[in-house]
């Protein structure tokens, strides 16, 4: 069978999710570390976003499609539960992460630290301060969601957790969001536990690259 190839910057939470899925399924893969809107990405993704995937003649874009493909094509533990309720709950949380949690925590808040666009590269306080009032609700929702079992769905690791863990990894590293994590004991236990999971520990990305303003 052709080798699976994931294309995208390893620091991307969505690239990281796809790598976690590969590790969970024990799938051999090649990571090509390229940025969005490069020729390799544009050749597959019509909007130039990462990650994209190649597997023989199969080409896919969007992390959810890629992760689902890997889960269904390869043997190993299923990351989307077989029962309809568990599958629906997994899809529910993935949708919430992609449409609400990621945009607030990463695209509005964390980006102001990692890619601030300031003249001296210092954190963009204007963007950070604008995002801060929006942070509490996602963390409160997640606290309630993982308090019972330490997972988003049922009592096992699912694709929903693979989407959430990379986001919380970055939140744990930033001052305001790190404080919110520490104040929510279930979330703090959740991220500490899953960072020790083999599939996560093996794929922790290098630091964010420095990019000129």
MODELLER restraints for C-alpha pairs under 7 A, 6 or more apart:
rsr = mdl.restraints
at = mdl.atoms
rsr.add(forms.Gaussian(group=physical.xy_distance, feature=features.Distance(at['CA:2:A'], at['CA:55:A']), mean=6.09, stdev=0.5))
rsr.add(forms.Gaussian(group=physical.xy_distance, feature=features.Distance(at['CA:2:A'], at['CA:56:A']), mean=5.15, stdev=0.5))
rsr.add(forms.Gaussian(group=physical.xy_distance, feature=features.Distance(at['CA:3:A'], at['CA:28:A']), mean=6.99, stdev=0.5))
rsr.add(forms.Gaussian(group=physical.xy_distance, feature=features.Distance(at['CA:3:A'], at['CA:29:A']), mean=6.02, stdev=0.5))
rsr.add(forms.Gaussian(group=physical.xy_distance, feature=features.Distance(at['CA:3:A'], at['CA:55:A']), mean=6.13, stdev=0.5))
rsr.add(forms.Gaussian(group=physical.xy_distance, feature=features.Distance(at['CA:4:A'], at['CA:28:A']), mean=6.92, stdev=0.5))
rsr.add(forms.Gaussian(group=physical.xy_distance, feature=features.Distance(at['CA:4:A'], at['CA:29:A']), mean=4.72, stdev=0.5))
rsr.add(forms.Gaussian(group=physical.xy_distance, feature=features.Distance(at['CA:4:A'], at['CA:30:A']), mean=6.30, stdev=0.5))
rsr.add(forms.Gaussian(group=physical.xy_distance, feature=features.Distance(at['CA:4:A'], at['CA:54:A']), mean=6.03, stdev=0.5))
rsr.add(forms.Gaussian(group=physical.xy_distance, feature=features.Distance(at['CA:4:A'], at['CA:55:A']), mean=4.63, stdev=0.5))
rsr.add(forms.Gaussian(group=physical.xy_distance, feature=features.Distance(at['CA:5:A'], at['CA:29:A']), mean=5.50, stdev=0.5))
rsr.add(forms.Gaussian(group=physical.xy_distance, feature=features.Distance(at['CA:5:A'], at['CA:30:A']), mean=4.69, stdev=0.5))
rsr.add(forms.Gaussian(group=physical.xy_distance, feature=features.Distance(at['CA:5:A'], at['CA:31:A']), mean=5.90, stdev=0.5))
rsr.add(forms.Gaussian(group=physical.xy_distance, feature=features.Distance(at['CA:5:A'], at['CA:53:A']), mean=5.62, stdev=0.5))
rsr.add(forms.Gaussian(group=physical.xy_distance, feature=features.Distance(at['CA:5:A'], at['CA:54:A']), mean=5.09, stdev=0.5))
rsr.add(forms.Gaussian(group=physical.xy_distance, feature=features.Distance(at['CA:5:A'], at['CA:55:A']), mean=6.25, stdev=0.5))
rsr.add(forms.Gaussian(group=physical.xy_distance, feature=features.Distance(at['CA:6:A'], at['CA:30:A']), mean=6.18, stdev=0.5))
rsr.add(forms.Gaussian(group=physical.xy_distance, feature=features.Distance(at['CA:6:A'], at['CA:31:A']), mean=4.93, stdev=0.5))
rsr.add(forms.Gaussian(group=physical.xy_distance, feature=features.Distance(at['CA:6:A'], at['CA:32:A']), mean=6.19, stdev=0.5))
rsr.add(forms.Gaussian(group=physical.xy_distance, feature=features.Distance(at['CA:6:A'], at['CA:51:A']), mean=6.71, stdev=0.5))
rsr.add(forms.Gaussian(group=physical.xy_distance, feature=features.Distance(at['CA:6:A'], at['CA:52:A']), mean=6.06, stdev=0.5))
rsr.add(forms.Gaussian(group=physical.xy_distance, feature=features.Distance(at['CA:6:A'], at['CA:53:A']), mean=4.73, stdev=0.5))
rsr.add(forms.Gaussian(group=physical.xy_distance, feature=features.Distance(at['CA:6:A'], at['CA:54:A']), mean=6.69, stdev=0.5))
rsr.add(forms.Gaussian(group=physical.xy_distance, feature=features.Distance(at['CA:7:A'], at['CA:31:A']), mean=5.87, stdev=0.5))
rsr.add(forms.Gaussian(group=physical.xy_distance, feature=features.Distance(at['CA:7:A'], at['CA:32:A']), mean=4.66, stdev=0.5))
rsr.add(forms.Gaussian(group=physical.xy_distance, feature=features.Distance(at['CA:7:A'], at['CA:33:A']), mean=6.02, stdev=0.5))
rsr.add(forms.Gaussian(group=physical.xy_distance, feature=features.Distance(at['CA:7:A'], at['CA:34:A']), mean=6.28, stdev=0.5))
rsr.add(forms.Gaussian(group=physical.xy_distance, feature=features.Distance(at['CA:7:A'], at['CA:51:A']), mean=5.53, stdev=0.5))
rsr.add(forms.Gaussian(group=physical.xy_distance, feature=features.Distance(at['CA:7:A'], at['CA:52:A']), mean=5.29, stdev=0.5))
rsr.add(forms.Gaussian(group=physical.xy_distance, feature=features.Distance(at['CA:7:A'], at['CA:53:A']), mean=6.06, stdev=0.5))
rsr.add(forms.Gaussian(group=physical.xy_distance, feature=features.Distance(at['CA:8:A'], at['CA:15:A']), mean=6.13, stdev=0.5))
rsr.add(forms.Gaussian(group=physical.xy_distance, feature=features.Distance(at['CA:8:A'], at['CA:32:A']), mean=6.26, stdev=0.5))
rsr.add(forms.Gaussian(group=physical.xy_distance, feature=features.Distance(at['CA:8:A'], at['CA:33:A']), mean=4.99, stdev=0.5))
rsr.add(forms.Gaussian(group=physical.xy_distance, feature=features.Distance(at['CA:8:A'], at['CA:34:A']), mean=4.71, stdev=0.5))
rsr.add(forms.Gaussian(group=physical.xy_distance, feature=features.Distance(at['CA:8:A'], at['CA:35:A']), mean=5.78, stdev=0.5))
rsr.add(forms.Gaussian(group=physical.xy_distance, feature=features.Distance(at['CA:8:A'], at['CA:50:A']), mean=5.18, stdev=0.5))
rsr.add(forms.Gaussian(group=physical.xy_distance, feature=features.Distance(at['CA:8:A'], at['CA:51:A']), mean=4.83, stdev=0.5))
rsr.add(forms.Gaussian(group=physical.xy_distance, feature=features.Distance(at['CA:8:A'], at['CA:52:A']), mean=6.84, stdev=0.5))
rsr.add(forms.Gaussian(group=physical.xy_distance, feature=features.Distance(at['CA:9:A'], at['CA:15:A']), mean=6.84, stdev=0.5))
rsr.add(forms.Gaussian(group=physical.xy_distance, feature=features.Distance(at['CA:9:A'], at['CA:33:A']), mean=4.65, stdev=0.5))
rsr.add(forms.Gaussian(group=physical.xy_distance, feature=features.Distance(at['CA:9:A'], at['CA:34:A']), mean=5.13, stdev=0.5))
rsr.add(forms.Gaussian(group=physical.xy_distance, feature=features.Distance(at['CA:9:A'], at['CA:35:A']), mean=5.42, stdev=0.5))
rsr.add(forms.Gaussian(group=physical.xy_distance, feature=features.Distance(at['CA:10:A'], at['CA:16:A']), mean=6.14, stdev=0.5))
rsr.add(forms.Gaussian(group=physical.xy_distance, feature=features.Distance(at['CA:10:A'], at['CA:33:A']), mean=6.18, stdev=0.5))
rsr.add(forms.Gaussian(group=physical.xy_distance, feature=features.Distance(at['CA:10:A'], at['CA:205:A']), mean=5.54, stdev=0.5))
rsr.add(forms.Gaussian(group=physical.xy_distance, feature=features.Distance(at['CA:11:A'], at['CA:205:A']), mean=5.32, stdev=0.5))
rsr.add(forms.Gaussian(group=physical.xy_distance, feature=features.Distance(at['CA:11:A'], at['CA:206:A']), mean=6.68, stdev=0.5))
rsr.add(forms.Gaussian(group=physical.xy_distance, feature=features.Distance(at['CA:11:A'], at['CA:208:A']), mean=6.15, stdev=0.5))
rsr.add(forms.Gaussian(group=physical.xy_distance, feature=features.Distance(at['CA:13:A'], at['CA:166:A']), mean=5.25, stdev=0.5))
rsr.add(forms.Gaussian(group=physical.xy_distance, feature=features.Distance(at['CA:13:A'], at['CA:167:A']), mean=6.27, stdev=0.5))
rsr.add(forms.Gaussian(group=physical.xy_distance, feature=features.Distance(at['CA:14:A'], at['CA:51:A']), mean=6.68, stdev=0.5))
rsr.add(forms.Gaussian(group=physical.xy_distance, feature=features.Distance(at['CA:14:A'], at['CA:63:A']), mean=5.86, stdev=0.5))
rsr.add(forms.Gaussian(group=physical.xy_distance, feature=features.Distance(at['CA:15:A'], at['CA:50:A']), mean=6.86, stdev=0.5))
rsr.add(forms.Gaussian(group=physical.xy_distance, feature=features.Distance(at['CA:15:A'], at['CA:51:A']), mean=5.29, stdev=0.5))
rsr.add(forms.Gaussian(group=physical.xy_distance, feature=features.Distance(at['CA:16:A'], at['CA:166:A']), mean=6.75, stdev=0.5))
rsr.add(forms.Gaussian(group=physical.xy_distance, feature=features.Distance(at['CA:16:A'], at['CA:203:A']), mean=6.93, stdev=0.5))
rsr.add(forms.Gaussian(group=physical.xy_distance, feature=features.Distance(at['CA:17:A'], at['CA:162:A']), mean=5.32, stdev=0.5))
rsr.add(forms.Gaussian(group=physical.xy_distance, feature=features.Distance(at['CA:17:A'], at['CA:163:A']), mean=5.45, stdev=0.5))
rsr.add(forms.Gaussian(group=physical.xy_distance, feature=features.Distance(at['CA:17:A'], at['CA:166:A']), mean=6.97, stdev=0.5))
rsr.add(forms.Gaussian(group=physical.xy_distance, feature=features.Distance(at['CA:18:A'], at['CA:63:A']), mean=6.55, stdev=0.5))
rsr.add(forms.Gaussian(group=physical.xy_distance, feature=features.Distance(at['CA:18:A'], at['CA:66:A']), mean=6.95, stdev=0.5))
rsr.add(forms.Gaussian(group=physical.xy_distance, feature=features.Distance(at['CA:18:A'], at['CA:67:A']), mean=5.48, stdev=0.5))
rsr.add(forms.Gaussian(group=physical.xy_distance, feature=features.Distance(at['CA:19:A'], at['CA:203:A']), mean=6.68, stdev=0.5))
rsr.add(forms.Gaussian(group=physical.xy_distance, feature=features.Distance(at['CA:20:A'], at['CA:162:A']), mean=6.44, stdev=0.5))
rsr.add(forms.Gaussian(group=physical.xy_distance, feature=features.Distance(at['CA:20:A'], at['CA:199:A']), mean=5.20, stdev=0.5))
rsr.add(forms.Gaussian(group=physical.xy_distance, feature=features.Distance(at['CA:20:A'], at['CA:200:A']), mean=5.86, stdev=0.5))
rsr.add(forms.Gaussian(group=physical.xy_distance, feature=features.Distance(at['CA:20:A'], at['CA:203:A']), mean=6.73, stdev=0.5))
rsr.add(forms.Gaussian(group=physical.xy_distance, feature=features.Distance(at['CA:21:A'], at['CA:67:A']), mean=6.38, stdev=0.5))
rsr.add(forms.Gaussian(group=physical.xy_distance, feature=features.Distance(at['CA:22:A'], at['CA:70:A']), mean=7.00, stdev=0.5))
rsr.add(forms.Gaussian(group=physical.xy_distance, feature=features.Distance(at['CA:23:A'], at['CA:199:A']), mean=4.98, stdev=0.5))
rsr.add(forms.Gaussian(group=physical.xy_distance, feature=features.Distance(at['CA:24:A'], at['CA:199:A']), mean=5.72, stdev=0.5))
rsr.add(forms.Gaussian(group=physical.xy_distance, feature=features.Distance(at['CA:25:A'], at['CA:74:A']), mean=6.77, stdev=0.5))
rsr.add(forms.Gaussian(group=physical.xy_distance, feature=features.Distance(at['CA:25:A'], at['CA:75:A']), mean=6.48, stdev=0.5))
rsr.add(forms.Gaussian(group=physical.xy_distance, feature=features.Distance(at['CA:25:A'], at['CA:76:A']), mean=4.81, stdev=0.5))
rsr.add(forms.Gaussian(group=physical.xy_distance, feature=features.Distance(at['CA:25:A'], at['CA:77:A']), mean=6.36, stdev=0.5))
rsr.add(forms.Gaussian(group=physical.xy_distance, feature=features.Distance(at['CA:36:A'], at['CA:48:A']), mean=5.51, stdev=0.5))
rsr.add(forms.Gaussian(group=physical.xy_distance, feature=features.Distance(at['CA:36:A'], at['CA:49:A']), mean=5.05, stdev=0.5))
rsr.add(forms.Gaussian(group=physical.xy_distance, feature=features.Distance(at['CA:36:A'], at['CA:50:A']), mean=5.65, stdev=0.5))
rsr.add(forms.Gaussian(group=physical.xy_distance, feature=features.Distance(at['CA:37:A'], at['CA:48:A']), mean=4.42, stdev=0.5))
rsr.add(forms.Gaussian(group=physical.xy_distance, feature=features.Distance(at['CA:37:A'], at['CA:49:A']), mean=6.55, stdev=0.5))
rsr.add(forms.Gaussian(group=physical.xy_distance, feature=features.Distance(at['CA:41:A'], at['CA:48:A']), mean=5.63, stdev=0.5))
rsr.add(forms.Gaussian(group=physical.xy_distance, feature=features.Distance(at['CA:41:A'], at['CA:49:A']), mean=6.88, stdev=0.5))
rsr.add(forms.Gaussian(group=physical.xy_distance, feature=features.Distance(at['CA:41:A'], at['CA:50:A']), mean=6.98, stdev=0.5))
rsr.add(forms.Gaussian(group=physical.xy_distance, feature=features.Distance(at['CA:41:A'], at['CA:52:A']), mean=6.64, stdev=0.5))
rsr.add(forms.Gaussian(group=physical.xy_distance, feature=features.Distance(at['CA:42:A'], at['CA:48:A']), mean=4.71, stdev=0.5))
rsr.add(forms.Gaussian(group=physical.xy_distance, feature=features.Distance(at['CA:44:A'], at['CA:52:A']), mean=6.73, stdev=0.5))
rsr.add(forms.Gaussian(group=physical.xy_distance, feature=features.Distance(at['CA:44:A'], at['CA:59:A']), mean=6.78, stdev=0.5))
rsr.add(forms.Gaussian(group=physical.xy_distance, feature=features.Distance(at['CA:44:A'], at['CA:60:A']), mean=6.98, stdev=0.5))
rsr.add(forms.Gaussian(group=physical.xy_distance, feature=features.Distance(at['CA:44:A'], at['CA:61:A']), mean=6.60, stdev=0.5))
rsr.add(forms.Gaussian(group=physical.xy_distance, feature=features.Distance(at['CA:45:A'], at['CA:52:A']), mean=6.79, stdev=0.5))
rsr.add(forms.Gaussian(group=physical.xy_distance, feature=features.Distance(at['CA:45:A'], at['CA:61:A']), mean=5.49, stdev=0.5))
rsr.add(forms.Gaussian(group=physical.xy_distance, feature=features.Distance(at['CA:51:A'], at['CA:61:A']), mean=6.46, stdev=0.5))
rsr.add(forms.Gaussian(group=physical.xy_distance, feature=features.Distance(at['CA:51:A'], at['CA:62:A']), mean=6.33, stdev=0.5))
rsr.add(forms.Gaussian(group=physical.xy_distance, feature=features.Distance(at['CA:51:A'], at['CA:63:A']), mean=6.14, stdev=0.5))
rsr.add(forms.Gaussian(group=physical.xy_distance, feature=features.Distance(at['CA:52:A'], at['CA:60:A']), mean=5.74, stdev=0.5))
rsr.add(forms.Gaussian(group=physical.xy_distance, feature=features.Distance(at['CA:52:A'], at['CA:61:A']), mean=4.42, stdev=0.5))
rsr.add(forms.Gaussian(group=physical.xy_distance, feature=features.Distance(at['CA:52:A'], at['CA:62:A']), mean=6.50, stdev=0.5))
rsr.add(forms.Gaussian(group=physical.xy_distance, feature=features.Distance(at['CA:53:A'], at['CA:59:A']), mean=5.58, stdev=0.5))
rsr.add(forms.Gaussian(group=physical.xy_distance, feature=features.Distance(at['CA:53:A'], at['CA:60:A']), mean=5.12, stdev=0.5))
rsr.add(forms.Gaussian(group=physical.xy_distance, feature=features.Distance(at['CA:53:A'], at['CA:61:A']), mean=6.33, stdev=0.5))
rsr.add(forms.Gaussian(group=physical.xy_distance, feature=features.Distance(at['CA:53:A'], at['CA:66:A']), mean=6.68, stdev=0.5))
rsr.add(forms.Gaussian(group=physical.xy_distance, feature=features.Distance(at['CA:54:A'], at['CA:60:A']), mean=6.67, stdev=0.5))
rsr.add(forms.Gaussian(group=physical.xy_distance, feature=features.Distance(at['CA:60:A'], at['CA:66:A']), mean=6.23, stdev=0.5))
rsr.add(forms.Gaussian(group=physical.xy_distance, feature=features.Distance(at['CA:71:A'], at['CA:78:A']), mean=6.29, stdev=0.5))
rsr.add(forms.Gaussian(group=physical.xy_distance, feature=features.Distance(at['CA:71:A'], at['CA:79:A']), mean=6.36, stdev=0.5))
rsr.add(forms.Gaussian(group=physical.xy_distance, feature=features.Distance(at['CA:79:A'], at['CA:157:A']), mean=6.93, stdev=0.5))
rsr.add(forms.Gaussian(group=physical.xy_distance, feature=features.Distance(at['CA:79:A'], at['CA:158:A']), mean=4.41, stdev=0.5))
rsr.add(forms.Gaussian(group=physical.xy_distance, feature=features.Distance(at['CA:79:A'], at['CA:159:A']), mean=5.01, stdev=0.5))
rsr.add(forms.Gaussian(group=physical.xy_distance, feature=features.Distance(at['CA:80:A'], at['CA:87:A']), mean=5.57, stdev=0.5))
rsr.add(forms.Gaussian(group=physical.xy_distance, feature=features.Distance(at['CA:80:A'], at['CA:90:A']), mean=6.63, stdev=0.5))
rsr.add(forms.Gaussian(group=physical.xy_distance, feature=features.Distance(at['CA:80:A'], at['CA:158:A']), mean=5.97, stdev=0.5))
rsr.add(forms.Gaussian(group=physical.xy_distance, feature=features.Distance(at['CA:80:A'], at['CA:159:A']), mean=6.06, stdev=0.5))
rsr.add(forms.Gaussian(group=physical.xy_distance, feature=features.Distance(at['CA:81:A'], at['CA:87:A']), mean=4.94, stdev=0.5))
rsr.add(forms.Gaussian(group=physical.xy_distance, feature=features.Distance(at['CA:86:A'], at['CA:153:A']), mean=6.77, stdev=0.5))
rsr.add(forms.Gaussian(group=physical.xy_distance, feature=features.Distance(at['CA:89:A'], at['CA:153:A']), mean=6.45, stdev=0.5))
rsr.add(forms.Gaussian(group=physical.xy_distance, feature=features.Distance(at['CA:90:A'], at['CA:153:A']), mean=6.23, stdev=0.5))
rsr.add(forms.Gaussian(group=physical.xy_distance, feature=features.Distance(at['CA:90:A'], at['CA:159:A']), mean=6.81, stdev=0.5))
rsr.add(forms.Gaussian(group=physical.xy_distance, feature=features.Distance(at['CA:90:A'], at['CA:160:A']), mean=5.46, stdev=0.5))
rsr.add(forms.Gaussian(group=physical.xy_distance, feature=features.Distance(at['CA:93:A'], at['CA:160:A']), mean=5.85, stdev=0.5))
rsr.add(forms.Gaussian(group=physical.xy_distance, feature=features.Distance(at['CA:94:A'], at['CA:160:A']), mean=5.15, stdev=0.5))
rsr.add(forms.Gaussian(group=physical.xy_distance, feature=features.Distance(at['CA:94:A'], at['CA:163:A']), mean=6.70, stdev=0.5))
rsr.add(forms.Gaussian(group=physical.xy_distance, feature=features.Distance(at['CA:97:A'], at['CA:164:A']), mean=6.90, stdev=0.5))
rsr.add(forms.Gaussian(group=physical.xy_distance, feature=features.Distance(at['CA:101:A'], at['CA:138:A']), mean=6.22, stdev=0.5))
rsr.add(forms.Gaussian(group=physical.xy_distance, feature=features.Distance(at['CA:104:A'], at['CA:134:A']), mean=6.97, stdev=0.5))
rsr.add(forms.Gaussian(group=physical.xy_distance, feature=features.Distance(at['CA:105:A'], at['CA:135:A']), mean=6.65, stdev=0.5))
rsr.add(forms.Gaussian(group=physical.xy_distance, feature=features.Distance(at['CA:108:A'], at['CA:131:A']), mean=5.98, stdev=0.5))
rsr.add(forms.Gaussian(group=physical.xy_distance, feature=features.Distance(at['CA:109:A'], at['CA:127:A']), mean=6.86, stdev=0.5))
rsr.add(forms.Gaussian(group=physical.xy_distance, feature=features.Distance(at['CA:109:A'], at['CA:128:A']), mean=5.43, stdev=0.5))
rsr.add(forms.Gaussian(group=physical.xy_distance, feature=features.Distance(at['CA:109:A'], at['CA:131:A']), mean=5.44, stdev=0.5))
rsr.add(forms.Gaussian(group=physical.xy_distance, feature=features.Distance(at['CA:112:A'], at['CA:123:A']), mean=5.75, stdev=0.5))
rsr.add(forms.Gaussian(group=physical.xy_distance, feature=features.Distance(at['CA:112:A'], at['CA:124:A']), mean=5.02, stdev=0.5))
rsr.add(forms.Gaussian(group=physical.xy_distance, feature=features.Distance(at['CA:112:A'], at['CA:127:A']), mean=5.95, stdev=0.5))
rsr.add(forms.Gaussian(group=physical.xy_distance, feature=features.Distance(at['CA:112:A'], at['CA:128:A']), mean=5.99, stdev=0.5))
rsr.add(forms.Gaussian(group=physical.xy_distance, feature=features.Distance(at['CA:113:A'], at['CA:123:A']), mean=4.67, stdev=0.5))
rsr.add(forms.Gaussian(group=physical.xy_distance, feature=features.Distance(at['CA:113:A'], at['CA:124:A']), mean=6.53, stdev=0.5))
rsr.add(forms.Gaussian(group=physical.xy_distance, feature=features.Distance(at['CA:114:A'], at['CA:208:A']), mean=6.81, stdev=0.5))
rsr.add(forms.Gaussian(group=physical.xy_distance, feature=features.Distance(at['CA:116:A'], at['CA:122:A']), mean=6.73, stdev=0.5))
rsr.add(forms.Gaussian(group=physical.xy_distance, feature=features.Distance(at['CA:116:A'], at['CA:123:A']), mean=5.43, stdev=0.5))
rsr.add(forms.Gaussian(group=physical.xy_distance, feature=features.Distance(at['CA:116:A'], at['CA:124:A']), mean=5.01, stdev=0.5))
rsr.add(forms.Gaussian(group=physical.xy_distance, feature=features.Distance(at['CA:117:A'], at['CA:213:A']), mean=4.81, stdev=0.5))
rsr.add(forms.Gaussian(group=physical.xy_distance, feature=features.Distance(at['CA:118:A'], at['CA:124:A']), mean=6.36, stdev=0.5))
rsr.add(forms.Gaussian(group=physical.xy_distance, feature=features.Distance(at['CA:118:A'], at['CA:213:A']), mean=6.25, stdev=0.5))
rsr.add(forms.Gaussian(group=physical.xy_distance, feature=features.Distance(at['CA:119:A'], at['CA:213:A']), mean=6.32, stdev=0.5))
rsr.add(forms.Gaussian(group=physical.xy_distance, feature=features.Distance(at['CA:121:A'], at['CA:213:A']), mean=6.98, stdev=0.5))
rsr.add(forms.Gaussian(group=physical.xy_distance, feature=features.Distance(at['CA:142:A'], at['CA:187:A']), mean=6.83, stdev=0.5))
rsr.add(forms.Gaussian(group=physical.xy_distance, feature=features.Distance(at['CA:143:A'], at['CA:184:A']), mean=6.25, stdev=0.5))
rsr.add(forms.Gaussian(group=physical.xy_distance, feature=features.Distance(at['CA:143:A'], at['CA:186:A']), mean=5.62, stdev=0.5))
rsr.add(forms.Gaussian(group=physical.xy_distance, feature=features.Distance(at['CA:143:A'], at['CA:187:A']), mean=5.38, stdev=0.5))
rsr.add(forms.Gaussian(group=physical.xy_distance, feature=features.Distance(at['CA:145:A'], at['CA:152:A']), mean=5.88, stdev=0.5))
rsr.add(forms.Gaussian(group=physical.xy_distance, feature=features.Distance(at['CA:146:A'], at['CA:152:A']), mean=5.42, stdev=0.5))
rsr.add(forms.Gaussian(group=physical.xy_distance, feature=features.Distance(at['CA:146:A'], at['CA:186:A']), mean=6.33, stdev=0.5))
rsr.add(forms.Gaussian(group=physical.xy_distance, feature=features.Distance(at['CA:146:A'], at['CA:187:A']), mean=6.83, stdev=0.5))
rsr.add(forms.Gaussian(group=physical.xy_distance, feature=features.Distance(at['CA:147:A'], at['CA:186:A']), mean=5.01, stdev=0.5))
rsr.add(forms.Gaussian(group=physical.xy_distance, feature=features.Distance(at['CA:149:A'], at['CA:155:A']), mean=5.37, stdev=0.5))
rsr.add(forms.Gaussian(group=physical.xy_distance, feature=features.Distance(at['CA:150:A'], at['CA:190:A']), mean=5.56, stdev=0.5))
rsr.add(forms.Gaussian(group=physical.xy_distance, feature=features.Distance(at['CA:151:A'], at['CA:157:A']), mean=6.38, stdev=0.5))
rsr.add(forms.Gaussian(group=physical.xy_distance, feature=features.Distance(at['CA:151:A'], at['CA:161:A']), mean=6.73, stdev=0.5))
rsr.add(forms.Gaussian(group=physical.xy_distance, feature=features.Distance(at['CA:152:A'], at['CA:160:A']), mean=6.59, stdev=0.5))
rsr.add(forms.Gaussian(group=physical.xy_distance, feature=features.Distance(at['CA:152:A'], at['CA:161:A']), mean=6.28, stdev=0.5))
rsr.add(forms.Gaussian(group=physical.xy_distance, feature=features.Distance(at['CA:165:A'], at['CA:191:A']), mean=6.55, stdev=0.5))
rsr.add(forms.Gaussian(group=physical.xy_distance, feature=features.Distance(at['CA:168:A'], at['CA:191:A']), mean=6.57, stdev=0.5))
rsr.add(forms.Gaussian(group=physical.xy_distance, feature=features.Distance(at['CA:169:A'], at['CA:191:A']), mean=6.97, stdev=0.5))
rsr.add(forms.Gaussian(group=physical.xy_distance, feature=features.Distance(at['CA:171:A'], at['CA:177:A']), mean=5.23, stdev=0.5))
rsr.add(forms.Gaussian(group=physical.xy_distance, feature=features.Distance(at['CA:171:A'], at['CA:178:A']), mean=5.70, stdev=0.5))
rsr.add(forms.Gaussian(group=physical.xy_distance, feature=features.Distance(at['CA:172:A'], at['CA:178:A']), mean=4.33, stdev=0.5))
rsr.add(forms.Gaussian(group=physical.xy_distance, feature=features.Distance(at['CA:172:A'], at['CA:181:A']), mean=6.54, stdev=0.5))
rsr.add(forms.Gaussian(group=physical.xy_distance, feature=features.Distance(at['CA:181:A'], at['CA:187:A']), mean=6.09, stdev=0.5))
rsr.add(forms.Gaussian(group=physical.xy_distance, feature=features.Distance(at['CA:181:A'], at['CA:188:A']), mean=5.55, stdev=0.5))
rsr.add(forms.Gaussian(group=physical.xy_distance, feature=features.Distance(at['CA:182:A'], at['CA:188:A']), mean=5.74, stdev=0.5))
rsr.add(forms.Gaussian(group=physical.xy_distance, feature=features.Distance(at['CA:194:A'], at['CA:200:A']), mean=6.96, stdev=0.5))
rsr.add(forms.Gaussian(group=physical.xy_distance, feature=features.Distance(at['CA:195:A'], at['CA:201:A']), mean=5.83, stdev=0.5))
